[in-house]
Structure formats: structure tokens, C-alpha cells
Amino acid sequence: MRRFTSYILLLIIFFSPFSFAADGPDSTRILRVADAPAFVVNIRHAPHPDHTRIVIDLSRPVLYSLTWISETTLAVELSPAVLGVILQEKRSLSIQEKFLKKIEIKKAERDKITLLIAFKASGEYKVFTLPNPDRLVIDVFLPKPEDEVEGELNRSDSTIRIPAPFEIKTIVIDPGHGGKDPGASSRRGLTEKDIVLDVALRLKELVQRELKKKVIMTRDEDVFVSLKDRTELANQKKADLFISIHVNSAPKQHTKGIEIYLLGRATDEAAIATAARENATSEEAALNLQELILNDLEREFTLNASLELAHHTQEALIKHLIPSYPTTALGVKQAPFFVLAHTDMPAILAEISFLSNKIEEKRLRTKRYRQHVAEAIYKGIKAYIQSLKTGF
């Protein structure tokens, strides 16, 4: 029995992609993983009252180490890792922030990336990883000036003001297509416009009842609303979030899955094709729109918030929908969608299933599945709102 148990343990160790190393010096931590390189999808940052958070979005776990190479510069080494499409042309990020000064991307050698993160003062850091999707999170805490500390000690607790977090009050829910524009259609006559309207109305009820938020629908019946009118409505109402709901379609019937989009350069050809279809235009026109919006990608807060919202929604779908309805989690992607390019608030577009897939088309016909989709998206929105209060 002991020999059998040892054999099982050896199998687990051999096939496991992870192996852990003991912490090195105080300035370095290491996590070892299998040798397949990961894509560094994006690098985000967000200021908080007492620290700066840097989030490195990854396609899978990587080996990482962190070391202060000077009093104000933190080096982050990732391997095996390669740069994703978004970062290949953007090697240096100058940042106007209270703590953070600059992030520089260096390729030291094959399948190894070094990030040099420069701060305006020295400090201490905390690092941890998050799964599904994989992220490396670094919080850097910088000491307060002595006069600021003394000032806080001399004040009573009642006079200390804590900055209010970004508050979500109004959410726009956008059921794609409608009226003369049916969107995607199945061979059995099921249309995208009908499915997404039903899911959107279910989501509206959940958000209003459970989150007590104001919801504005771009359409609440089978009518045609132009993409321009949808975005103008959201902007005029000064909405805090924009959630667009769609159903996907693909030439290959076996293609299936759920994916969440935010604005950006298309991650692959399929993303361009999806954007072209949802924009009701050609792939060439979608590419032209992509080039136009690239100059506007300095909207750091909106883009970072959209990415966080997208990740929370994707995680909710993976956790609360896929266990009951097995399918492929296609991940968080970027593409030049018109409705995402022209809204002034954090915005995502959810492709909830493929009408071209027989199994998923059958699911989409049922009220039960549509309700579960709405509940999963609601839980993603809820998790995002909670993260604004807690920082996680």
C-alpha cells in the first residue's frame, strides 16, 4: 500500500505544471512552472490612496522574480514569456501618477521579459497571483512624508477623510441588433436579436432588484436602434457601465464558447471577423476603425476599468455557467467594436454562445439557459462593483 501511494505521488509531481521554490531574499519571490511560454497580454496600473497596483495579464502562469535594482526601480522578470500583440509596439509607458513614474519593457533574452517599474520614491511591495484568467498583481506601498504622518496623528479620527471609491449608479444594458437587423441566425430560424433581448431583460431585473442600480436599456423591444444612437444614449445619460450582449456565429459548426470583448487592437483574425459582423460592416472597415481608435487609447481609467470588468464577467461565466453547460472559455479579447469605441464609460461586449453550434443553439432556445447566462453576467458585474470597494 505504501509503495502504491508513493507511485501516485510521483505521478502527481511528474505531471503537475507547477513546482514551488522557497522564498529567496526579502526582495525576491519565485514561482516555477512548466517551460511553455506565456503571453504577456497587457500591463495595467491603478492608483490607490496608500499604494499603486500593477496588474500583468497573462495567458498562463509564469516563473517570476521581483528585485529592487535601485531605491526607486523594481525589476520584474517573467519567464518563459513573450509579449502579446498589444505590447509588441509599446515598450515604454510614461505615467502621470502620484507614485508611479514609468514602466519599461525589455526583452533580455529568448522567452524572458524584464519589466522595469520606476517610482517617485522607494517603498515596499506585496505580490500575488490570481487565476482564471492568470494575473500577476504587484502592490507597491510608499511611505508617507513625515509631515503628512504627523498631521494625521494630530487630527482626530472624525476629521480624517478617506477618498470615496468610484461609484456605479447607472448601468446601460445593450441588447445587440433588433428590428430589421436580426443579427446572427441559426438554420432552424433562431435569431440573435430575440435571444439577446430576452437575456438583457433578465439581466436588467437582476441588477435592479439585487444591486439596486438604475438600468437604462438601449432597446426593450424588437426595434432597430443604430449603433450611434446606442452610444449617444449611454453618453448623454452619463452612465457608469455599458454592457452589450450578443450571440456569436462561425463558419465551422464545431466552434463553440463564450468570450468577453473590450475595446482595443484585435487579438486575432476571428476577433476582427466578429467585430465586423457586430458592426454590420466589412472586415476592412473594422480594421480602419481600429486604426482610428488606437490614437484614443490614452483613456487609461476607462480602459483599465473595462479590462477589470471583462475579467470579472469572464470569471463569473466560468464559475457559474460552464460547470452546468460545458463549453469553451474563449477568454477576454480586444476588438474595434463601434459601441465600445464610442462610449465614454467602462464598456464590454459579451458573446454568450455560438448560434452556429448545434448544442449551443439548442441551449439558447431554453429560458433556463438564458436565465443562467443573465445570472452569470450579473455576478460578474457584482464582483466588479465589490472590487471597487475592496481593491480586489
C-alpha positions as CSV (number, residue, x, y, z in Angstrom):
1,M,0.0,0.0,0.0
2,R,2.8,2.4,0.9
3,R,4.5,1.6,-2.5
4,F,1.3,2.3,-4.4
5,T,0.8,5.6,-2.5
6,S,4.4,6.7,-3.4
7,Y,3.8,5.8,-7.0
8,I,0.7,8.0,-7.1
9,L,2.6,10.9,-5.5
10,L,5.3,10.6,-8.1
11,L,2.7,10.7,-10.9
12,I,1.1,13.8,-9.5
13,I,4.5,15.6,-9.1
14,F,5.6,14.5,-12.6
15,F,2.5,15.7,-14.4
16,S,1.9,18.8,-12.4
17,P,2.9,22.0,-14.3
18,F,3.8,23.8,-11.0
19,S,6.8,23.5,-8.7
20,F,7.4,25.9,-5.9
21,A,10.7,27.3,-4.7
22,A,11.3,28.7,-1.2
23,D,11.4,32.5,-1.0
24,G,14.8,33.9,-1.7
25,P,15.9,37.2,-0.2
26,D,13.3,39.6,1.1
27,S,13.3,41.4,-2.3
28,T,12.7,38.3,-4.4
29,R,9.9,35.6,-4.7
30,I,9.9,32.9,-7.3
31,L,7.2,30.5,-8.7
32,R,8.4,27.9,-11.1
33,V,6.1,26.5,-13.8
34,A,6.4,24.3,-16.9
35,D,8.5,25.6,-19.8
36,A,5.8,26.6,-22.3
37,P,6.0,30.4,-22.7
38,A,3.1,32.6,-21.6
39,F,1.9,35.7,-23.5
40,V,2.1,38.9,-21.5
41,V,-1.3,40.1,-22.7
42,N,-1.4,43.6,-21.0
43,I,0.0,45.7,-18.2
44,R,-2.3,47.8,-16.2
45,H,-1.9,50.1,-13.2
46,A,-4.3,51.9,-10.8
47,P,-3.6,54.4,-8.0
48,H,-5.0,53.8,-4.5
49,P,-4.8,56.1,-1.5
50,D,-1.8,54.3,0.0
51,H,-0.4,52.2,-2.8
52,T,-0.1,51.7,-6.5
53,R,-1.3,48.4,-8.1
54,I,0.3,47.0,-11.2
55,V,-1.5,44.1,-12.9
56,I,0.2,41.9,-15.5
57,D,-2.3,39.9,-17.6
58,L,-1.0,36.6,-18.7
59,S,-2.2,33.7,-20.9
60,R,-0.9,31.2,-18.3
61,P,1.2,31.1,-15.1
62,V,4.9,32.0,-15.4
63,L,8.1,31.9,-13.3
64,Y,8.6,35.4,-11.9
65,S,11.0,37.2,-9.7
66,L,11.0,40.7,-8.3
67,T,14.1,42.7,-7.2
68,W,14.7,46.3,-6.3
69,I,17.6,47.3,-8.6
70,S,17.7,50.8,-7.2
71,E,15.9,52.6,-4.4
72,T,13.1,53.6,-6.8
73,T,13.1,50.9,-9.6
74,L,11.6,47.5,-9.3
75,A,12.6,44.8,-11.8
76,V,10.1,42.1,-12.6
77,E,11.4,39.1,-14.6
78,L,9.0,36.8,-16.3
79,S,10.0,33.5,-18.0
80,P,9.2,31.7,-20.1
81,A,7.2,34.6,-21.5
82,V,6.7,36.5,-24.8
83,L,5.0,39.8,-25.5
84,G,1.4,39.8,-26.7
85,V,0.2,41.8,-29.7
86,I,-0.8,44.8,-27.6
87,L,2.6,45.3,-26.1
88,Q,4.9,44.5,-29.0
89,E,4.8,48.0,-30.3
90,K,4.6,49.7,-26.9
91,R,7.8,49.2,-25.0
92,S,7.7,52.2,-22.7
93,L,4.8,53.7,-20.7
94,S,5.3,57.2,-19.2
95,I,2.7,57.6,-16.4
96,Q,1.4,60.7,-14.7
97,E,0.5,59.3,-11.3
98,K,1.2,60.1,-7.6
99,F,3.5,57.2,-7.0
100,L,4.2,55.5,-10.4
101,K,6.6,57.2,-12.9
102,K,7.3,54.8,-15.8
103,I,7.1,51.2,-16.9
104,E,9.7,50.0,-19.4
105,I,9.6,46.6,-21.2
106,K,12.8,44.9,-22.0
107,K,13.5,41.5,-23.7
108,A,16.6,40.3,-22.0
109,E,16.8,37.0,-24.0
110,R,14.6,34.5,-25.7
111,D,11.4,33.8,-23.8
112,K,12.4,36.1,-21.0
113,I,10.9,39.6,-20.3
114,T,12.0,42.1,-17.8
115,L,9.8,45.0,-16.7
116,L,11.5,48.0,-15.1
117,I,8.9,49.8,-12.9
118,A,10.1,53.2,-11.8
119,F,8.5,55.0,-8.8
120,K,9.0,58.5,-7.4
121,A,10.2,57.2,-4.1
122,S,11.3,53.9,-2.5
123,G,8.8,51.6,-0.8
124,E,7.7,48.0,-0.1
125,Y,5.8,45.6,-2.3
126,K,3.4,42.8,-2.0
127,V,3.0,40.3,-4.9
128,F,0.4,37.6,-5.5
129,T,-1.2,35.7,-8.4
130,L,-4.8,35.3,-9.4
131,P,-6.1,32.5,-11.7
132,N,-8.8,32.3,-14.4
133,P,-7.6,34.5,-16.1
134,D,-4.0,34.4,-14.9
135,R,-2.7,37.6,-13.5
136,L,0.4,38.7,-11.5
137,V,-0.6,41.5,-9.1
138,I,2.0,43.8,-7.5
139,D,1.1,46.3,-4.8
140,V,3.7,48.9,-4.0
141,F,3.3,50.8,-0.8
142,L,5.3,54.0,-0.5
143,P,6.0,55.7,2.8
144,K,4.2,59.0,3.6
145,P,6.2,62.1,4.2
146,E,6.9,62.7,7.9
147,D,4.9,66.0,7.9
148,E,1.9,64.2,6.5
149,V,2.2,61.4,9.1
150,E,2.4,63.9,11.9
151,G,-0.6,65.8,10.5
152,E,-2.7,62.7,10.5
153,L,-1.6,61.8,14.1
154,N,-2.6,65.3,15.3
155,R,-6.1,65.1,13.7
156,S,-9.0,63.3,15.4
157,D,-10.4,60.3,13.7
158,S,-13.5,62.2,12.8
159,T,-11.6,64.6,10.6
160,I,-9.7,62.0,8.5
161,R,-11.2,61.9,5.1
162,I,-11.0,58.7,3.0
163,P,-11.3,59.2,-0.7
164,A,-14.6,57.9,-2.0
165,P,-14.3,55.0,-4.4
166,F,-15.7,55.2,-7.9
167,E,-19.4,54.6,-7.5
168,I,-21.6,52.7,-10.0
169,K,-25.0,54.3,-10.2
170,T,-26.3,53.8,-13.7
171,I,-25.7,50.8,-16.0
172,V,-26.7,50.7,-19.7
173,I,-27.6,47.2,-21.0
174,D,-27.4,47.0,-24.7
175,P,-29.2,44.0,-26.5
176,G,-27.5,43.8,-29.9
177,H,-29.3,44.2,-33.2
178,G,-33.2,44.4,-33.3
179,G,-35.9,45.2,-35.8
180,K,-34.8,45.0,-39.4
181,D,-31.3,43.8,-38.2
182,P,-31.7,40.2,-36.9
183,G,-28.0,39.6,-36.3
184,A,-26.9,36.0,-36.5
185,S,-29.5,33.3,-37.3
186,S,-29.5,29.6,-36.9
187,R,-30.5,27.1,-39.5
188,R,-33.7,26.5,-37.5
189,G,-34.6,30.1,-37.6
190,L,-33.5,31.3,-34.1
191,T,-32.2,34.9,-34.3
192,E,-29.6,36.7,-32.3
193,K,-31.9,39.8,-31.8
194,D,-34.5,37.8,-29.9
195,I,-32.1,35.8,-27.7
196,V,-30.1,38.8,-26.5
197,L,-33.2,40.9,-25.8
198,D,-34.5,38.2,-23.5
199,V,-31.2,37.8,-21.7
200,A,-30.8,41.6,-21.4
201,L,-34.3,41.9,-19.8
202,R,-33.5,39.2,-17.3
203,L,-30.2,40.9,-16.5
204,K,-32.0,44.2,-16.0
205,E,-34.3,42.6,-13.5
206,L,-31.4,41.1,-11.5
207,V,-29.3,44.3,-11.5
208,Q,-32.3,46.5,-10.4
209,R,-33.5,44.0,-7.7
210,E,-30.2,42.8,-6.3
211,L,-27.8,45.7,-6.9
212,K,-30.4,48.5,-6.6
213,K,-28.8,50.2,-9.6
214,K,-30.5,52.3,-12.2
215,V,-30.7,50.4,-15.6
216,I,-31.1,52.0,-19.0
217,M,-31.9,49.8,-21.9
218,T,-30.8,50.8,-25.4
219,R,-33.9,48.8,-26.6
220,D,-36.5,46.9,-24.6
221,E,-38.5,45.6,-27.6
222,D,-37.9,44.3,-31.1
223,V,-36.9,47.6,-32.8
224,F,-33.9,48.8,-34.7
225,V,-31.6,51.1,-32.9
226,S,-28.4,52.3,-34.7
227,L,-25.0,51.8,-33.1
228,K,-24.6,55.6,-33.0
229,D,-27.9,56.1,-31.1
230,R,-26.9,53.4,-28.6
231,T,-23.6,55.0,-27.6
232,E,-25.1,58.5,-27.6
233,L,-27.8,57.4,-25.2
234,A,-25.2,56.0,-22.8
235,N,-23.1,59.1,-23.0
236,Q,-26.0,61.5,-22.6
237,K,-27.3,59.7,-19.6
238,K,-23.7,59.7,-18.1
239,A,-23.9,56.0,-17.5
240,D,-21.2,54.4,-15.3
241,L,-21.1,51.0,-17.1
242,F,-22.1,49.8,-20.6
243,I,-22.8,46.1,-21.1
244,S,-23.5,44.9,-24.7
245,I,-24.9,41.4,-25.2
246,H,-24.5,39.4,-28.4
247,V,-24.6,35.9,-29.7
248,N,-21.7,34.6,-31.9
249,S,-21.6,32.7,-35.2
250,A,-18.8,31.0,-37.0
251,P,-18.3,29.2,-40.4
252,K,-17.2,26.0,-38.6
253,Q,-20.2,24.4,-36.8
254,H,-18.0,22.8,-34.1
255,T,-16.8,26.3,-32.9
256,K,-18.3,27.0,-29.5
257,G,-17.7,29.0,-26.4
258,I,-18.1,32.3,-24.5
259,E,-15.9,35.3,-24.8
260,I,-15.8,38.9,-23.5
261,Y,-14.6,41.8,-25.5
262,L,-13.3,45.2,-24.7
263,L,-12.0,48.0,-26.9
264,G,-8.6,47.6,-28.5
265,R,-6.5,46.3,-31.3
266,A,-7.9,42.9,-32.4
267,T,-6.3,40.0,-30.7
268,D,-6.7,37.7,-33.8
269,E,-8.4,37.4,-37.2
270,A,-11.5,35.9,-35.5
271,A,-11.9,39.0,-33.4
272,I,-11.8,41.2,-36.4
273,A,-14.4,39.0,-38.1
274,T,-16.7,39.2,-35.0
275,A,-16.3,42.9,-34.8
276,A,-17.1,43.3,-38.5
277,R,-20.3,41.3,-38.1
278,E,-21.5,43.1,-35.0
279,N,-20.6,46.4,-36.5
280,A,-22.6,45.4,-39.6
281,T,-19.7,46.3,-41.8
282,S,-16.7,44.7,-43.6
283,E,-13.5,43.4,-42.1
284,E,-11.6,46.2,-43.9
285,A,-13.9,48.8,-42.4
286,A,-13.4,47.2,-39.0
287,L,-9.6,47.5,-39.5
288,N,-10.0,51.1,-40.5
289,L,-12.0,51.8,-37.3
290,Q,-9.2,50.0,-35.3
291,E,-6.6,52.4,-36.7
292,L,-8.7,55.4,-35.8
293,I,-9.3,54.4,-32.2
294,L,-5.7,53.5,-31.5
295,N,-4.9,57.2,-31.1
296,D,-7.6,57.4,-28.4
297,L,-6.3,54.6,-26.3
298,E,-4.9,57.0,-23.7
299,R,-8.2,56.8,-21.8
300,E,-6.3,54.9,-19.1
301,F,-9.1,54.8,-16.5
302,T,-11.8,53.7,-18.9
303,L,-9.7,51.0,-20.5
304,N,-8.3,49.7,-17.2
305,A,-11.8,49.6,-15.7
306,S,-13.2,47.9,-18.9
307,L,-10.5,45.2,-18.6
308,E,-11.3,44.6,-14.9
309,L,-15.0,44.4,-15.7
310,A,-14.3,42.0,-18.5
311,H,-12.2,39.7,-16.3
312,H,-14.8,39.7,-13.5
313,T,-17.5,38.8,-16.1
314,Q,-15.4,36.1,-17.7
315,E,-14.6,34.6,-14.3
316,A,-18.3,34.6,-13.3
317,L,-19.2,32.8,-16.6
318,I,-16.5,30.2,-16.0
319,K,-17.5,29.7,-12.4
320,H,-21.3,29.9,-12.5
321,L,-22.3,28.9,-16.1
322,I,-19.8,26.5,-17.7
323,P,-20.0,23.8,-14.9
324,S,-23.7,23.3,-15.8
325,Y,-23.3,23.9,-19.5
326,P,-19.8,22.6,-20.6
327,T,-18.3,24.8,-23.3
328,T,-15.0,26.6,-24.1
329,A,-14.0,29.7,-22.2
330,L,-12.5,31.7,-25.1
331,G,-11.2,34.4,-22.8
332,V,-11.1,38.1,-22.6
333,K,-10.3,39.6,-26.0
334,Q,-10.0,43.0,-27.7
335,A,-11.5,44.2,-30.9
336,P,-12.7,47.5,-32.6
337,F,-16.4,47.3,-31.8
338,F,-18.2,50.5,-32.6
339,V,-20.3,50.6,-29.4
340,L,-17.1,50.1,-27.3
341,A,-15.2,52.8,-29.3
342,H,-17.8,55.5,-28.8
343,T,-18.8,55.1,-25.2
344,D,-17.3,57.3,-22.5
345,M,-17.6,54.8,-19.7
346,P,-16.1,51.3,-19.0
347,A,-17.7,49.1,-21.6
348,I,-17.7,45.4,-22.5
349,L,-19.4,43.2,-25.1
350,A,-20.3,39.6,-24.2
351,E,-20.6,36.9,-26.9
352,I,-22.6,34.4,-24.9
353,S,-22.7,31.4,-27.2
354,F,-22.5,30.3,-30.9
355,L,-25.7,30.1,-32.8
356,S,-23.9,28.1,-35.5
357,N,-23.2,25.3,-33.0
358,K,-26.0,22.8,-32.7
359,I,-25.5,22.1,-29.0
360,E,-25.3,25.8,-28.1
361,E,-28.2,26.7,-30.4
362,K,-30.3,24.1,-28.5
363,R,-29.4,25.7,-25.2
364,L,-30.2,29.2,-26.4
365,R,-33.7,28.1,-27.2
366,T,-34.4,27.4,-23.5
367,K,-35.5,30.0,-20.9
368,R,-33.4,28.1,-18.3
369,Y,-30.2,28.7,-20.1
370,R,-30.9,32.3,-20.8
371,Q,-31.6,32.9,-17.2
372,H,-28.4,31.2,-16.2
373,V,-26.5,33.4,-18.6
374,A,-28.1,36.5,-17.2
375,E,-27.3,35.4,-13.6
376,A,-23.6,34.8,-14.5
377,I,-23.2,38.2,-16.1
378,Y,-25.0,39.8,-13.1
379,K,-22.5,38.1,-10.8
380,G,-19.6,39.4,-12.9
381,I,-21.0,43.0,-12.6
382,K,-21.5,42.5,-8.9
383,A,-17.9,41.2,-8.4
384,Y,-16.6,44.2,-10.3
385,I,-18.5,46.7,-8.1
386,Q,-17.3,44.9,-5.0
387,S,-13.7,45.1,-6.2
388,L,-14.0,48.9,-6.4
389,K,-14.6,49.0,-2.7
390,T,-12.0,46.4,-1.7
391,G,-9.4,46.8,-4.3
392,F,-9.7,43.1,-5.3
